[in-house]
Amino acid sequence: MKIDERSIMGRIEKRFKLLQKEGEKALIPFITAGDPDFEVTKSLLIEIERSGGDLIEIGVPFSDPLADGPIIQKSYQRALNKGVSLRKIIALIEGLREKIHIPIILMIAYNLLYQYGETEFVKDAVSAGIDGIIVPDLPPEEARSLMDLAQGVGLDIIFLLAPTSTQDRIKDICQKSQGFIYYISLTGVTGVRDKLSDDIRDKIAEIKRISEKPVVIGFGVSNPEQTAMTGELADGVVVGSAIVKIIEENIDRGDLTTIVGSFVKELKKGMQRRQ
């Protein structure tokens, strides 16, 4: 029997239902806020939606990231060197919200959220139009207060599953994760990979036997062929390091936004060809 998952429908859930109705899977590009600066970040966010992104994941720079590989670590450092902060990121999103219509998700370390204050953060995030957050170092056992604050106000708390997750853990995350379930496709940190895990198909099938919530695959998905393959298995795909690497390699070019947009279009086309 599948878990009862009735809840107030937020913008993320609505987006997945629309995609399901249209027979599509979600492409979720990731960029780091403030890399290389806030003005470029604004342009990139608008271009990602225009180029076919279905949701957007924004990394909040942190000096001691846990799950991020060297590509994203360097992007965080570039942004921190420019004076980026969580308050500035929330203000940036609030200022852009009328121009961006797809769901926006923050990937944020709990230390930053704790320093901000859970109550104030939830209030400001919802007011700014942020739809969900992923806190990789906050397990559900320690997230009760945050989940209570976010309940019913339109902010989804999204939890992670990994190849090493036990069946009991899978059941727990399936019940508690909101918006979608984020499946980490490999052990280790984020980064560009030539090959994904061999057991990914079985793991996604196991999750889907337990839950009807959308399952999104992230970590290591790097090119149109991989987005196509993972899109066949799951309901969505996050592409992060590959995009951040393109930003790093073209950081001084005036057409950086266009280059990233073209890559996003290719990722989306790869998914559509297989659907």
ZAMARGU-4260 file (C-alpha; in steps of 0.2 Angstrom, whole numbers, plus 5000, padded with zeros to 4 digits):
<rodrens>
0) 5000/5000/5000 | 5006/5017/4996 | 5008/5031/5009 | 4994/5043/5011 | 5001/5060/5004
5) 4987/5072/5004 | 4993/5090/5006 | 4990/5108/5001 | 4995/5109/4983 | 5010/5121/4981
10) 5018/5128/4965 | 5030/5114/4963 | 5017/5100/4964 | 5006/5110/4952 | 5021/5111/4940
15) 5024/5092/4940 | 5005/5088/4938 | 5005/5100/4922 | 5021/5091/4915 | 5013/5074/4919
20) 4997/5079/4909 | 5008/5085/4895 | 5018/5069/4895 | 5034/5078/4899 | 5048/5077/4913
25) 5055/5091/4923 | 5072/5099/4918 | 5079/5107/4934 | 5094/5118/4930 | 5105/5123/4945
30) 5115/5139/4946 | 5124/5147/4961 | 5117/5164/4966 | 5129/5178/4963 | 5141/5168/4952
35) 5149/5178/4943 | 5138/5192/4950 | 5120/5196/4954 | 5116/5205/4937 | 5122/5190/4928
40) 5112/5179/4940 | 5096/5188/4936 | 5099/5186/4917 | 5103/5168/4919 | 5087/5164/4929
45) 5076/5173/4916 | 5086/5164/4902 | 5084/5147/4910 | 5065/5148/4910 | 5065/5155/4892
50) 5076/5140/4887 | 5065/5126/4894 | 5069/5125/4912 | 5054/5118/4921 | 5060/5122/4939
55) 5075/5132/4945 | 5087/5126/4959 | 5098/5140/4966 | 5113/5136/4977 | 5116/5148/4992
60) 5135/5150/4993 | 5142/5143/5009 | 5160/5143/5015 | 5160/5125/5020 | 5149/5115/5008
65) 5145/5097/5012 | 5139/5088/4997 | 5146/5100/4983 | 5161/5095/4972 | 5175/5106/4967
70) 5165/5114/4952 | 5151/5121/4963 | 5163/5124/4978 | 5173/5136/4967 | 5157/5145/4961
75) 5152/5147/4979 | 5169/5155/4983 | 5168/5167/4968 | 5150/5173/4974 | 5156/5175/4992
80) 5170/5185/4986 | 5157/5197/4978 | 5148/5199/4995 | 5133/5188/4992 | 5122/5184/5007
85) 5106/5175/5010 | 5097/5191/5013 | 5103/5198/4996 | 5098/5182/4987 | 5080/5182/4994
90) 5079/5200/4989 | 5085/5196/4972 | 5072/5183/4970 | 5058/5194/4976 | 5063/5207/4963
95) 5063/5194/4949 | 5047/5185/4954 | 5035/5194/4942 | 5047/5189/4928 | 5049/5171/4932
100) 5034/5160/4933 | 5042/5143/4936 | 5045/5136/4954 | 5061/5142/4962 | 5070/5130/4975
105) 5085/5135/4986 | 5099/5123/4990 | 5105/5129/5007 | 5116/5124/5021 | 5107/5123/5038
110) 5120/5134/5046 | 5114/5149/5035 | 5096/5145/5039 | 5099/5144/5057 | 5109/5160/5058
115) 5095/5169/5049 | 5082/5161/5060 | 5069/5148/5055 | 5054/5158/5058 | 5060/5174/5049
120) 5067/5164/5035 | 5051/5155/5031 | 5042/5171/5032 | 5054/5180/5020 | 5056/5165/5008
125) 5037/5164/5006 | 5035/5182/5004 | 5049/5182/4990 | 5041/5168/4981 | 5053/5154/4985
130) 5043/5138/4982 | 5055/5125/4991 | 5071/5122/5000 | 5083/5108/5000 | 5094/5107/5016
135) 5106/5093/5013 | 5113/5093/5031 | 5096/5093/5039 | 5089/5076/5041 | 5070/5075/5044
140) 5073/5069/5062 | 5080/5086/5066 | 5068/5096/5054 | 5052/5096/5064 | 5052/5114/5069
145) 5056/5120/5051 | 5043/5108/5044 | 5030/5115/5056 | 5033/5133/5051 | 5033/5128/5032
150) 5017/5118/5034 | 5002/5126/5023 | 5011/5142/5018 | 5018/5137/5001 | 5036/5132/5006
155) 5040/5114/5002 | 5054/5105/5012 | 5062/5093/5000 | 5072/5078/5007 | 5086/5068/4999
160) 5088/5049/4996 | 5104/5040/4991 | 5109/5023/4984 | 5113/5018/5002 | 5096/5022/5009
165) 5087/5008/5018 | 5069/5003/5014 | 5064/5011/5031 | 5073/5027/5026 | 5065/5027/5009
170) 5048/5025/5017 | 5051/5039/5030 | 5058/5051/5016 | 5043/5047/5005 | 5031/5052/5018
175) 5040/5068/5024 | 5047/5076/5008 | 5036/5089/5000 | 5035/5094/4982 | 5046/5080/4976
180) 5059/5067/4982 | 5077/5071/4977 | 5087/5055/4973 | 5105/5057/4973 | 5111/5046/4959
185) 5128/5042/4967 | 5138/5042/4983 | 5150/5056/4985 | 5149/5074/4980 | 5142/5083/4965
190) 5151/5084/4949 | 5151/5080/4930 | 5151/5061/4927 | 5154/5051/4912 | 5143/5037/4918
195) 5129/5035/4931 | 5126/5022/4944 | 5121/5005/4937 | 5108/5002/4950 | 5099/5018/4947
200) 5084/5010/4938 | 5081/4998/4952 | 5082/5011/4966 | 5070/5023/4957 | 5058/5008/4954
205) 5059/5004/4973 | 5055/5022/4977 | 5040/5023/4965 | 5033/5007/4973 | 5031/5016/4989
210) 5027/5034/4984 | 5016/5043/4971 | 5026/5059/4973 | 5038/5064/4959 | 5055/5058/4960
215) 5069/5069/4954 | 5087/5063/4950 | 5102/5074/4953 | 5121/5073/4956 | 5131/5068/4941
220) 5119/5071/4927 | 5129/5081/4914 | 5123/5080/4896 | 5108/5078/4885 | 5110/5059/4884
225) 5110/5057/4903 | 5095/5069/4905 | 5086/5058/4892 | 5090/5042/4901 | 5086/5048/4918
230) 5071/5057/4912 | 5064/5040/4906 | 5066/5033/4924 | 5061/5048/4935 | 5049/5063/4934
235) 5063/5076/4933 | 5082/5079/4932 | 5093/5091/4941 | 5108/5097/4931 | 5121/5108/4941
240) 5139/5105/4939 | 5139/5105/4920 | 5130/5122/4920 | 5141/5129/4933 | 5156/5123/4923
245) 5150/5132/4908 | 5148/5148/4918 | 5166/5146/4924 | 5173/5143/4907 | 5164/5158/4899
250) 5164/5170/4914 | 5171/5185/4905 | 5161/5183/4889 | 5147/5195/4885 | 5136/5181/4878
255) 5138/5170/4894 | 5119/5170/4896 | 5116/5165/4878 | 5128/5150/4880 | 5120/5144/4896
260) 5103/5145/4888 | 5109/5135/4872 | 5115/5121/4884 | 5098/5121/4893 | 5089/5120/4877
265) 5100/5105/4872 | 5096/5096/4888 | 5078/5099/4886 | 5078/5093/4868 | 5087/5077/4874
270) 5073/5073/4886 | 5059/5077/4874 | 5067/5066/4860 | 5065/5051/4872 | 5048/5055/4879
</rodrens>
